[in-house]
Amino acid sequence: MSDRIILLNPGPTNVSKAVIDAAAGPLFCHREPEYFTLQDEVRERLVRVMDLDPAVWTAVLIAGSGTSAMESMILAGVPAGKTLLVSDNGVYGDRIVKIATAHGIPVEAVTQPWTEATDPALLAGRCEGRDDFGALCVIHHETTTGLLNPVAECGAVAKKYGLNFLVDSVSGLAGDPLDLEAANVDIVAGTGGKNFQGMPALSFCYARREKLEEARAWSPRSVYLDFVNLYDKQEKRGTPFTPAVPFVVSLRQALIELEEETVAGRIARYCEAARFLREGYESIGLPLWLPAGTPLSNCLTTIRLPEGKTYTGLHDYLKERGFVIYAGQGRIEAEAFRIANMGNVAREDYQRLLDTLREWVEA
Ligand SMILES: Cc1ncc(COP(=O)(O)O)c(C=O)c1O
C-alpha cells in the first residue's frame, strides 16, 4: 500500500503539515487566559474570513462533529411552539428531521428525490395559509449526492413568510459560494474538518446576534448543545465545558491559511478541480450519477459504477495506490460511489487519480 494517502472522502480532508503540527501541542489549560485569547482570536477570524459584520454576526465554537452544529442550530433556531419546515433531498435533510423529532420539535419535510435540487416554489406552496411554521432549514451542499441547493432562493421564501432561516453548510462553507447576508440566513452550521481544512470534530455555527437574543426565550433545550449558553460564555472569555483545545489551536492555523488563500480563492480552486475531474471521469467512461443539468457542488461528485464492477473492488484498488474514496450513500450504495475534491490536493495527484481510475476501468 502507498505510504501517502490522499483523502477523497468528504472530510476529514487533506490538511497542511502546519495544521497537523499545530494540534500536536503543547497542551494548555482551558481555564487560563491564554486559552480565552486563542478562543477570541479563532472566533474573530471565523467571522472575518467570511467577510461578516461582527456587530451583526457571531461565530460560536462547538466541540463535536458537524452534526453537533446542526443540532445546536435547530435547537436555537426554531421558536417555541412553532414547526420546523425542512427541505429534504438527501441524508442530511433526513438528519435534520430526526434531530427535531428527537427533541420533540414539530417538524414537516418537503421531500424531493435525491436527484432534484430543492424547489423554493414547493416550500412557498407549503407555507401558504400556514401560521404554525417558525423556521425553514435547507442543506446547502447535499453531500449524499454532491447536489447544490439554491440557498438564496430558499432564503427569500423564509423572508416572505417570516421564518428563521437555518442552513446546514457543513460541507459547503468555503467550498461553494454562500453570501449569508444576501441569502437572508439567520444561522448556519459549519465544521473545521471539511473545506476549512482543519481537524475534524471541531465545529461552529455562524448566527445573527439578534437571533440568539430571541432564542433565550426557548433555551435551553439541551445542556451540551445550548447555543445561547455557549455564546454567552464564549463572549465573556469563558467556556461551559472542556473545549477541544488542540483542535482550536489547529483551527487557528487553518484559518490563517484560509485568509491567505481567501474564501473566493479556495472556492475557485475547488471549482477548477471539480471541472478537471468531472471531464476526466466522463472521458474514462465513468458517467456522473446526477442527471445532466443538476446544480453540482464544487466539492464532491457521485459517479455511476460501471456494469459488472463493485465498489469494494474499486475502493481496494485505489487504496492500494494511495487514494481513499467514499461509497454511495444509503440506497444508492450498489450503483454509485463518491469522490470528494476537498482539501489540499495537487493537480498531479488528481491526474494520477484519473490515470488509476482508467487502469481500473480497462482492467
Ligand atoms: C451536509 C452535511 N451535514 C452534516 C454532516 C455531519 O457531519 P459529521 O459527520 O461531522 O457529524 C455532514 C457530513 O458529511 C454533511 O456533509
The ligand as an SDF file (V2000), in Angstrom:
LIG
                    3D

 16 16  0  0  0  0  0  0  0  0999 V2000
  -24.1000   18.4140    4.6890 C   0  0  0  0  0  0  0  0  0  0  0  0
  -23.6040   17.7200    5.9130 C   0  0  0  0  0  0  0  0  0  0  0  0
  -24.1950   17.9950    7.0790 N   0  0  0  0  0  0  0  0  0  0  0  0
  -23.8080   17.3990    8.2140 C   0  0  0  0  0  0  0  0  0  0  0  0
  -22.7930   16.4670    8.2190 C   0  0  0  0  0  0  0  0  0  0  0  0
  -22.4370   15.7860    9.5080 C   0  0  0  0  0  0  0  0  0  0  0  0
  -21.1240   15.9860    9.8380 O   0  0  0  0  0  0  0  0  0  0  0  0
  -20.3920   14.9810   10.8580 P   0  0  0  0  0  0  0  0  0  0  0  0
  -20.2690   13.6670   10.1880 O   0  0  0  0  0  0  0  0  0  0  0  0
  -19.0790   15.6900   11.0440 O   0  0  0  0  0  0  0  0  0  0  0  0
  -21.2130   14.9300   12.0920 O   0  0  0  0  0  0  0  0  0  0  0  0
  -22.1430   16.1550    7.0310 C   0  0  0  0  0  0  0  0  0  0  0  0
  -21.0620   15.1610    6.9950 C   0  0  0  0  0  0  0  0  0  0  0  0
  -20.5350   14.8060    5.9750 O   0  0  0  0  0  0  0  0  0  0  0  0
  -22.5650   16.8000    5.8550 C   0  0  0  0  0  0  0  0  0  0  0  0
  -21.9750   16.5230    4.6990 O   0  0  0  0  0  0  0  0  0  0  0  0
  1  2  1  0
  2  3  1  0
  2 15  2  0
  3  4  2  0
  4  5  1  0
  5  6  1  0
  5 12  2  0
  6  7  1  0
  7  8  1  0
  8  9  2  0
  8 10  1  0
  8 11  1  0
 12 13  1  0
 12 15  1  0
 13 14  2  0
 15 16  1  0
M  END
$$$$
